[in-house]
Amino acid sequence: MDENSGLGMPDLQRIGKAYDLEVCEINNHSELKEKIAYVIKSEKPILCDVKVKTSQRVVPKIDFGKPIHDMSPLLDEEELKSNMID
């Protein structure tokens, strides 16, 4: 639980274990490239737990009430459509 905001985060290690999933925890930027490559190469589902400082600005982000494919900052309509799967 974050003391300043009161926001609690689920224990992804326990959730992964409950669903018999491997959990890949990424704790800092220096681990990112290697661990993401591992996850992408895996042929089984892996739950990725990326640790981010509460003070870190995260982009792109989903604005309240928007669909997951329509994150901020907004892409122009042509780029958004080119990224969508038919």
Phi and psi restraints in degrees (range 20) as a CNS / XPLOR table:
assign (resid 1 and name C) (resid 2 and name N)
       (resid 2 and name CA) (resid 2 and name C) 1.0 -77.6 20.0 2
assign (resid 2 and name N) (resid 2 and name CA)
       (resid 2 and name C) (resid 3 and name N) 1.0 123.2 20.0 2
assign (resid 2 and name C) (resid 3 and name N)
       (resid 3 and name CA) (resid 3 and name C) 1.0 -64.9 20.0 2
assign (resid 3 and name N) (resid 3 and name CA)
       (resid 3 and name C) (resid 4 and name N) 1.0 -34.4 20.0 2
assign (resid 3 and name C) (resid 4 and name N)
       (resid 4 and name CA) (resid 4 and name C) 1.0 -76.2 20.0 2
assign (resid 4 and name N) (resid 4 and name CA)
       (resid 4 and name C) (resid 5 and name N) 1.0 -45.0 20.0 2
assign (resid 4 and name C) (resid 5 and name N)
       (resid 5 and name CA) (resid 5 and name C) 1.0 -95.9 20.0 2
assign (resid 5 and name N) (resid 5 and name CA)
       (resid 5 and name C) (resid 6 and name N) 1.0 -21.6 20.0 2
assign (resid 5 and name C) (resid 6 and name N)
       (resid 6 and name CA) (resid 6 and name C) 1.0 79.7 20.0 2
assign (resid 6 and name N) (resid 6 and name CA)
       (resid 6 and name C) (resid 7 and name N) 1.0 5.6 20.0 2
assign (resid 6 and name C) (resid 7 and name N)
       (resid 7 and name CA) (resid 7 and name C) 1.0 -77.3 20.0 2
assign (resid 7 and name N) (resid 7 and name CA)
       (resid 7 and name C) (resid 8 and name N) 1.0 124.4 20.0 2
assign (resid 7 and name C) (resid 8 and name N)
       (resid 8 and name CA) (resid 8 and name C) 1.0 -101.0 20.0 2
assign (resid 8 and name N) (resid 8 and name CA)
       (resid 8 and name C) (resid 9 and name N) 1.0 141.7 20.0 2
assign (resid 8 and name C) (resid 9 and name N)
       (resid 9 and name CA) (resid 9 and name C) 1.0 -113.2 20.0 2
assign (resid 9 and name N) (resid 9 and name CA)
       (resid 9 and name C) (resid 10 and name N) 1.0 142.0 20.0 2
assign (resid 9 and name C) (resid 10 and name N)
       (resid 10 and name CA) (resid 10 and name C) 1.0 -68.3 20.0 2
assign (resid 10 and name N) (resid 10 and name CA)
       (resid 10 and name C) (resid 11 and name N) 1.0 154.4 20.0 2
assign (resid 10 and name C) (resid 11 and name N)
       (resid 11 and name CA) (resid 11 and name C) 1.0 -83.0 20.0 2
assign (resid 11 and name N) (resid 11 and name CA)
       (resid 11 and name C) (resid 12 and name N) 1.0 97.4 20.0 2
assign (resid 11 and name C) (resid 12 and name N)
       (resid 12 and name CA) (resid 12 and name C) 1.0 -67.4 20.0 2
assign (resid 12 and name N) (resid 12 and name CA)
       (resid 12 and name C) (resid 13 and name N) 1.0 -25.9 20.0 2
assign (resid 12 and name C) (resid 13 and name N)
       (resid 13 and name CA) (resid 13 and name C) 1.0 -62.0 20.0 2
assign (resid 13 and name N) (resid 13 and name CA)
       (resid 13 and name C) (resid 14 and name N) 1.0 -45.0 20.0 2
assign (resid 13 and name C) (resid 14 and name N)
       (resid 14 and name CA) (resid 14 and name C) 1.0 -69.4 20.0 2
assign (resid 14 and name N) (resid 14 and name CA)
       (resid 14 and name C) (resid 15 and name N) 1.0 -38.7 20.0 2
assign (resid 14 and name C) (resid 15 and name N)
       (resid 15 and name CA) (resid 15 and name C) 1.0 -64.3 20.0 2
assign (resid 15 and name N) (resid 15 and name CA)
       (resid 15 and name C) (resid 16 and name N) 1.0 -45.4 20.0 2
assign (resid 15 and name C) (resid 16 and name N)
       (resid 16 and name CA) (resid 16 and name C) 1.0 -58.6 20.0 2
assign (resid 16 and name N) (resid 16 and name CA)
       (resid 16 and name C) (resid 17 and name N) 1.0 -45.0 20.0 2
assign (resid 16 and name C) (resid 17 and name N)
       (resid 17 and name CA) (resid 17 and name C) 1.0 -61.5 20.0 2
assign (resid 17 and name N) (resid 17 and name CA)
       (resid 17 and name C) (resid 18 and name N) 1.0 -40.8 20.0 2
assign (resid 17 and name C) (resid 18 and name N)
       (resid 18 and name CA) (resid 18 and name C) 1.0 -62.8 20.0 2
assign (resid 18 and name N) (resid 18 and name CA)
       (resid 18 and name C) (resid 19 and name N) 1.0 -31.1 20.0 2
assign (resid 18 and name C) (resid 19 and name N)
       (resid 19 and name CA) (resid 19 and name C) 1.0 -102.2 20.0 2
assign (resid 19 and name N) (resid 19 and name CA)
       (resid 19 and name C) (resid 20 and name N) 1.0 10.5 20.0 2
assign (resid 19 and name C) (resid 20 and name N)
       (resid 20 and name CA) (resid 20 and name C) 1.0 57.3 20.0 2
assign (resid 20 and name N) (resid 20 and name CA)
       (resid 20 and name C) (resid 21 and name N) 1.0 43.4 20.0 2
assign (resid 20 and name C) (resid 21 and name N)
       (resid 21 and name CA) (resid 21 and name C) 1.0 -111.5 20.0 2
assign (resid 21 and name N) (resid 21 and name CA)
       (resid 21 and name C) (resid 22 and name N) 1.0 144.0 20.0 2
assign (resid 21 and name C) (resid 22 and name N)
       (resid 22 and name CA) (resid 22 and name C) 1.0 -72.6 20.0 2
assign (resid 22 and name N) (resid 22 and name CA)
       (resid 22 and name C) (resid 23 and name N) 1.0 143.9 20.0 2
assign (resid 22 and name C) (resid 23 and name N)
       (resid 23 and name CA) (resid 23 and name C) 1.0 -117.6 20.0 2
assign (resid 23 and name N) (resid 23 and name CA)
       (resid 23 and name C) (resid 24 and name N) 1.0 126.3 20.0 2
assign (resid 23 and name C) (resid 24 and name N)
       (resid 24 and name CA) (resid 24 and name C) 1.0 -103.8 20.0 2
assign (resid 24 and name N) (resid 24 and name CA)
       (resid 24 and name C) (resid 25 and name N) 1.0 114.6 20.0 2
assign (resid 24 and name C) (resid 25 and name N)
       (resid 25 and name CA) (resid 25 and name C) 1.0 -99.1 20.0 2
assign (resid 25 and name N) (resid 25 and name CA)
       (resid 25 and name C) (resid 26 and name N) 1.0 125.6 20.0 2
assign (resid 25 and name C) (resid 26 and name N)
       (resid 26 and name CA) (resid 26 and name C) 1.0 -111.7 20.0 2
assign (resid 26 and name N) (resid 26 and name CA)
       (resid 26 and name C) (resid 27 and name N) 1.0 114.1 20.0 2
assign (resid 26 and name C) (resid 27 and name N)
       (resid 27 and name CA) (resid 27 and name C) 1.0 -96.4 20.0 2
assign (resid 27 and name N) (resid 27 and name CA)
       (resid 27 and name C) (resid 28 and name N) 1.0 -21.5 20.0 2
assign (resid 27 and name C) (resid 28 and name N)
       (resid 28 and name CA) (resid 28 and name C) 1.0 -158.3 20.0 2
assign (resid 28 and name N) (resid 28 and name CA)
       (resid 28 and name C) (resid 29 and name N) 1.0 171.3 20.0 2
assign (resid 28 and name C) (resid 29 and name N)
       (resid 29 and name CA) (resid 29 and name C) 1.0 -62.3 20.0 2
assign (resid 29 and name N) (resid 29 and name CA)
       (resid 29 and name C) (resid 30 and name N) 1.0 -33.5 20.0 2
assign (resid 29 and name C) (resid 30 and name N)
       (resid 30 and name CA) (resid 30 and name C) 1.0 -68.1 20.0 2
assign (resid 30 and name N) (resid 30 and name CA)
       (resid 30 and name C) (resid 31 and name N) 1.0 -21.1 20.0 2
assign (resid 30 and name C) (resid 31 and name N)
       (resid 31 and name CA) (resid 31 and name C) 1.0 -88.2 20.0 2
assign (resid 31 and name N) (resid 31 and name CA)
       (resid 31 and name C) (resid 32 and name N) 1.0 -16.4 20.0 2
assign (resid 31 and name C) (resid 32 and name N)
       (resid 32 and name CA) (resid 32 and name C) 1.0 -56.9 20.0 2
assign (resid 32 and name N) (resid 32 and name CA)
       (resid 32 and name C) (resid 33 and name N) 1.0 -56.2 20.0 2
assign (resid 32 and name C) (resid 33 and name N)
       (resid 33 and name CA) (resid 33 and name C) 1.0 -58.9 20.0 2
assign (resid 33 and name N) (resid 33 and name CA)
       (resid 33 and name C) (resid 34 and name N) 1.0 -48.9 20.0 2
assign (resid 33 and name C) (resid 34 and name N)
       (resid 34 and name CA) (resid 34 and name C) 1.0 -63.9 20.0 2
assign (resid 34 and name N) (resid 34 and name CA)
       (resid 34 and name C) (resid 35 and name N) 1.0 -45.4 20.0 2
assign (resid 34 and name C) (resid 35 and name N)
       (resid 35 and name CA) (resid 35 and name C) 1.0 -73.7 20.0 2
assign (resid 35 and name N) (resid 35 and name CA)
       (resid 35 and name C) (resid 36 and name N) 1.0 -36.2 20.0 2
assign (resid 35 and name C) (resid 36 and name N)
       (resid 36 and name CA) (resid 36 and name C) 1.0 -66.0 20.0 2
assign (resid 36 and name N) (resid 36 and name CA)
       (resid 36 and name C) (resid 37 and name N) 1.0 -40.2 20.0 2
assign (resid 36 and name C) (resid 37 and name N)
       (resid 37 and name CA) (resid 37 and name C) 1.0 -59.9 20.0 2
assign (resid 37 and name N) (resid 37 and name CA)
       (resid 37 and name C) (resid 38 and name N) 1.0 -41.9 20.0 2
assign (resid 37 and name C) (resid 38 and name N)
       (resid 38 and name CA) (resid 38 and name C) 1.0 -61.0 20.0 2
assign (resid 38 and name N) (resid 38 and name CA)
       (resid 38 and name C) (resid 39 and name N) 1.0 -46.0 20.0 2
assign (resid 38 and name C) (resid 39 and name N)
       (resid 39 and name CA) (resid 39 and name C) 1.0 -64.1 20.0 2
assign (resid 39 and name N) (resid 39 and name CA)
       (resid 39 and name C) (resid 40 and name N) 1.0 -43.4 20.0 2
assign (resid 39 and name C) (resid 40 and name N)
       (resid 40 and name CA) (resid 40 and name C) 1.0 -64.1 20.0 2
assign (resid 40 and name N) (resid 40 and name CA)
       (resid 40 and name C) (resid 41 and name N) 1.0 -38.0 20.0 2
assign (resid 40 and name C) (resid 41 and name N)
       (resid 41 and name CA) (resid 41 and name C) 1.0 -74.8 20.0 2
assign (resid 41 and name N) (resid 41 and name CA)
       (resid 41 and name C) (resid 42 and name N) 1.0 -20.7 20.0 2
assign (resid 41 and name C) (resid 42 and name N)
       (resid 42 and name CA) (resid 42 and name C) 1.0 -66.1 20.0 2
assign (resid 42 and name N) (resid 42 and name CA)
       (resid 42 and name C) (resid 43 and name N) 1.0 143.9 20.0 2
assign (resid 42 and name C) (resid 43 and name N)
       (resid 43 and name CA) (resid 43 and name C) 1.0 -99.8 20.0 2
assign (resid 43 and name N) (resid 43 and name CA)
       (resid 43 and name C) (resid 44 and name N) 1.0 4.3 20.0 2
assign (resid 43 and name C) (resid 44 and name N)
       (resid 44 and name CA) (resid 44 and name C) 1.0 -117.1 20.0 2
assign (resid 44 and name N) (resid 44 and name CA)
       (resid 44 and name C) (resid 45 and name N) 1.0 158.5 20.0 2
assign (resid 44 and name C) (resid 45 and name N)
       (resid 45 and name CA) (resid 45 and name C) 1.0 -67.8 20.0 2
assign (resid 45 and name N) (resid 45 and name CA)
       (resid 45 and name C) (resid 46 and name N) 1.0 138.6 20.0 2
assign (resid 45 and name C) (resid 46 and name N)
       (resid 46 and name CA) (resid 46 and name C) 1.0 -133.5 20.0 2
assign (resid 46 and name N) (resid 46 and name CA)
       (resid 46 and name C) (resid 47 and name N) 1.0 133.5 20.0 2
assign (resid 46 and name C) (resid 47 and name N)
       (resid 47 and name CA) (resid 47 and name C) 1.0 -88.3 20.0 2
assign (resid 47 and name N) (resid 47 and name CA)
       (resid 47 and name C) (resid 48 and name N) 1.0 120.9 20.0 2
assign (resid 47 and name C) (resid 48 and name N)
       (resid 48 and name CA) (resid 48 and name C) 1.0 -96.5 20.0 2
assign (resid 48 and name N) (resid 48 and name CA)
       (resid 48 and name C) (resid 49 and name N) 1.0 121.8 20.0 2
assign (resid 48 and name C) (resid 49 and name N)
       (resid 49 and name CA) (resid 49 and name C) 1.0 -109.6 20.0 2
assign (resid 49 and name N) (resid 49 and name CA)
       (resid 49 and name C) (resid 50 and name N) 1.0 98.9 20.0 2
assign (resid 49 and name C) (resid 50 and name N)
       (resid 50 and name CA) (resid 50 and name C) 1.0 -97.4 20.0 2
assign (resid 50 and name N) (resid 50 and name CA)
       (resid 50 and name C) (resid 51 and name N) 1.0 114.7 20.0 2
assign (resid 50 and name C) (resid 51 and name N)
       (resid 51 and name CA) (resid 51 and name C) 1.0 -79.5 20.0 2
assign (resid 51 and name N) (resid 51 and name CA)
       (resid 51 and name C) (resid 52 and name N) 1.0 127.3 20.0 2
assign (resid 51 and name C) (resid 52 and name N)
       (resid 52 and name CA) (resid 52 and name C) 1.0 -130.1 20.0 2
assign (resid 52 and name N) (resid 52 and name CA)
       (resid 52 and name C) (resid 53 and name N) 1.0 133.9 20.0 2
assign (resid 52 and name C) (resid 53 and name N)
       (resid 53 and name CA) (resid 53 and name C) 1.0 -62.5 20.0 2
assign (resid 53 and name N) (resid 53 and name CA)
       (resid 53 and name C) (resid 54 and name N) 1.0 144.5 20.0 2
assign (resid 53 and name C) (resid 54 and name N)
       (resid 54 and name CA) (resid 54 and name C) 1.0 -63.5 20.0 2
assign (resid 54 and name N) (resid 54 and name CA)
       (resid 54 and name C) (resid 55 and name N) 1.0 -22.8 20.0 2
assign (resid 54 and name C) (resid 55 and name N)
       (resid 55 and name CA) (resid 55 and name C) 1.0 -86.5 20.0 2
assign (resid 55 and name N) (resid 55 and name CA)
       (resid 55 and name C) (resid 56 and name N) 1.0 -7.3 20.0 2
assign (resid 55 and name C) (resid 56 and name N)
       (resid 56 and name CA) (resid 56 and name C) 1.0 -76.0 20.0 2
assign (resid 56 and name N) (resid 56 and name CA)
       (resid 56 and name C) (resid 57 and name N) 1.0 132.9 20.0 2
assign (resid 56 and name C) (resid 57 and name N)
       (resid 57 and name CA) (resid 57 and name C) 1.0 -81.2 20.0 2
assign (resid 57 and name N) (resid 57 and name CA)
       (resid 57 and name C) (resid 58 and name N) 1.0 128.9 20.0 2
assign (resid 57 and name C) (resid 58 and name N)
       (resid 58 and name CA) (resid 58 and name C) 1.0 -112.5 20.0 2
assign (resid 58 and name N) (resid 58 and name CA)
       (resid 58 and name C) (resid 59 and name N) 1.0 123.6 20.0 2
assign (resid 58 and name C) (resid 59 and name N)
       (resid 59 and name CA) (resid 59 and name C) 1.0 -137.5 20.0 2
assign (resid 59 and name N) (resid 59 and name CA)
       (resid 59 and name C) (resid 60 and name N) 1.0 144.7 20.0 2
assign (resid 59 and name C) (resid 60 and name N)
       (resid 60 and name CA) (resid 60 and name C) 1.0 -73.2 20.0 2
assign (resid 60 and name N) (resid 60 and name CA)
       (resid 60 and name C) (resid 61 and name N) 1.0 163.9 20.0 2
assign (resid 60 and name C) (resid 61 and name N)
       (resid 61 and name CA) (resid 61 and name C) 1.0 -137.3 20.0 2
assign (resid 61 and name N) (resid 61 and name CA)
       (resid 61 and name C) (resid 62 and name N) 1.0 159.9 20.0 2
assign (resid 61 and name C) (resid 62 and name N)
       (resid 62 and name CA) (resid 62 and name C) 1.0 -96.2 20.0 2
assign (resid 62 and name N) (resid 62 and name CA)
       (resid 62 and name C) (resid 63 and name N) 1.0 122.0 20.0 2
assign (resid 62 and name C) (resid 63 and name N)
       (resid 63 and name CA) (resid 63 and name C) 1.0 -77.2 20.0 2
assign (resid 63 and name N) (resid 63 and name CA)
       (resid 63 and name C) (resid 64 and name N) 1.0 147.4 20.0 2
assign (resid 63 and name C) (resid 64 and name N)
       (resid 64 and name CA) (resid 64 and name C) 1.0 -52.7 20.0 2
assign (resid 64 and name N) (resid 64 and name CA)
       (resid 64 and name C) (resid 65 and name N) 1.0 130.7 20.0 2
assign (resid 64 and name C) (resid 65 and name N)
       (resid 65 and name CA) (resid 65 and name C) 1.0 84.7 20.0 2
assign (resid 65 and name N) (resid 65 and name CA)
       (resid 65 and name C) (resid 66 and name N) 1.0 -3.6 20.0 2
assign (resid 65 and name C) (resid 66 and name N)
       (resid 66 and name CA) (resid 66 and name C) 1.0 -94.6 20.0 2
assign (resid 66 and name N) (resid 66 and name CA)
       (resid 66 and name C) (resid 67 and name N) 1.0 151.7 20.0 2
assign (resid 66 and name C) (resid 67 and name N)
       (resid 67 and name CA) (resid 67 and name C) 1.0 -71.2 20.0 2
assign (resid 67 and name N) (resid 67 and name CA)
       (resid 67 and name C) (resid 68 and name N) 1.0 157.3 20.0 2
assign (resid 67 and name C) (resid 68 and name N)
       (resid 68 and name CA) (resid 68 and name C) 1.0 -60.2 20.0 2
assign (resid 68 and name N) (resid 68 and name CA)
       (resid 68 and name C) (resid 69 and name N) 1.0 -27.0 20.0 2
assign (resid 68 and name C) (resid 69 and name N)
       (resid 69 and name CA) (resid 69 and name C) 1.0 -84.2 20.0 2
assign (resid 69 and name N) (resid 69 and name CA)
       (resid 69 and name C) (resid 70 and name N) 1.0 -0.3 20.0 2
assign (resid 69 and name C) (resid 70 and name N)
       (resid 70 and name CA) (resid 70 and name C) 1.0 -119.7 20.0 2
assign (resid 70 and name N) (resid 70 and name CA)
       (resid 70 and name C) (resid 71 and name N) 1.0 65.8 20.0 2
assign (resid 70 and name C) (resid 71 and name N)
       (resid 71 and name CA) (resid 71 and name C) 1.0 -86.5 20.0 2
assign (resid 71 and name N) (resid 71 and name CA)
       (resid 71 and name C) (resid 72 and name N) 1.0 161.5 20.0 2
assign (resid 71 and name C) (resid 72 and name N)
       (resid 72 and name CA) (resid 72 and name C) 1.0 -98.8 20.0 2
assign (resid 72 and name N) (resid 72 and name CA)
       (resid 72 and name C) (resid 73 and name N) 1.0 142.1 20.0 2
assign (resid 72 and name C) (resid 73 and name N)
       (resid 73 and name CA) (resid 73 and name C) 1.0 -69.3 20.0 2
assign (resid 73 and name N) (resid 73 and name CA)
       (resid 73 and name C) (resid 74 and name N) 1.0 145.6 20.0 2
assign (resid 73 and name C) (resid 74 and name N)
       (resid 74 and name CA) (resid 74 and name C) 1.0 -69.6 20.0 2
assign (resid 74 and name N) (resid 74 and name CA)
       (resid 74 and name C) (resid 75 and name N) 1.0 140.2 20.0 2
assign (resid 74 and name C) (resid 75 and name N)
       (resid 75 and name CA) (resid 75 and name C) 1.0 -84.7 20.0 2
assign (resid 75 and name N) (resid 75 and name CA)
       (resid 75 and name C) (resid 76 and name N) 1.0 153.7 20.0 2
assign (resid 75 and name C) (resid 76 and name N)
       (resid 76 and name CA) (resid 76 and name C) 1.0 -69.1 20.0 2
assign (resid 76 and name N) (resid 76 and name CA)
       (resid 76 and name C) (resid 77 and name N) 1.0 159.0 20.0 2
assign (resid 76 and name C) (resid 77 and name N)
       (resid 77 and name CA) (resid 77 and name C) 1.0 -57.0 20.0 2
assign (resid 77 and name N) (resid 77 and name CA)
       (resid 77 and name C) (resid 78 and name N) 1.0 -38.9 20.0 2
assign (resid 77 and name C) (resid 78 and name N)
       (resid 78 and name CA) (resid 78 and name C) 1.0 -65.5 20.0 2
assign (resid 78 and name N) (resid 78 and name CA)
       (resid 78 and name C) (resid 79 and name N) 1.0 -44.7 20.0 2
assign (resid 78 and name C) (resid 79 and name N)
       (resid 79 and name CA) (resid 79 and name C) 1.0 -66.4 20.0 2
assign (resid 79 and name N) (resid 79 and name CA)
       (resid 79 and name C) (resid 80 and name N) 1.0 -40.3 20.0 2
assign (resid 79 and name C) (resid 80 and name N)
       (resid 80 and name CA) (resid 80 and name C) 1.0 -59.4 20.0 2
assign (resid 80 and name N) (resid 80 and name CA)
       (resid 80 and name C) (resid 81 and name N) 1.0 -47.2 20.0 2
assign (resid 80 and name C) (resid 81 and name N)
       (resid 81 and name CA) (resid 81 and name C) 1.0 -64.0 20.0 2
assign (resid 81 and name N) (resid 81 and name CA)
       (resid 81 and name C) (resid 82 and name N) 1.0 -36.0 20.0 2
assign (resid 81 and name C) (resid 82 and name N)
       (resid 82 and name CA) (resid 82 and name C) 1.0 -69.0 20.0 2
assign (resid 82 and name N) (resid 82 and name CA)
       (resid 82 and name C) (resid 83 and name N) 1.0 -21.3 20.0 2
assign (resid 82 and name C) (resid 83 and name N)
       (resid 83 and name CA) (resid 83 and name C) 1.0 -91.6 20.0 2
assign (resid 83 and name N) (resid 83 and name CA)
       (resid 83 and name C) (resid 84 and name N) 1.0 -10.3 20.0 2
assign (resid 83 and name C) (resid 84 and name N)
       (resid 84 and name CA) (resid 84 and name C) 1.0 -83.7 20.0 2
assign (resid 84 and name N) (resid 84 and name CA)
       (resid 84 and name C) (resid 85 and name N) 1.0 145.1 20.0 2
assign (resid 84 and name C) (resid 85 and name N)
       (resid 85 and name CA) (resid 85 and name C) 1.0 -88.9 20.0 2
assign (resid 85 and name N) (resid 85 and name CA)
       (resid 85 and name C) (resid 86 and name N) 1.0 132.3 20.0 2
